[in-house]
């Protein structure tokens, strides 16, 4: 598997954006589909400001996508293959976010 420097840099940024335990938990919640920020807060169990900071990091790195509807923002995993990668990582390194 060969990577050019640009691919290595993009992959590294995305993996770094997902590497925080709370971010992995958020991605696990989003594995069920598109969810509003408030629903993420309710399911993950921390403050909205904390969740928003983590969501912004993953959105900026292309891991997540957003949709705005009136005053609500909905998040989803940008590419469903991300869930497959994380599933394989869970198999190798142990469980998370179930």
Secondary structure as GFF3:
##gff-version 3
##sequence-region A 1 98
A	DSSP	alpha_helix	5	18	.	.	.	ID=ss1
A	DSSP	alpha_helix	21	30	.	.	.	ID=ss2
A	DSSP	beta_strand	35	36	.	.	.	ID=ss3
A	DSSP	alpha_helix	37	44	.	.	.	ID=ss4
A	DSSP	alpha_helix	48	60	.	.	.	ID=ss5
A	DSSP	beta_strand	64	69	.	.	.	ID=ss6
A	DSSP	beta_strand	72	77	.	.	.	ID=ss7
A	DSSP	alpha_helix	81	93	.	.	.	ID=ss8
###
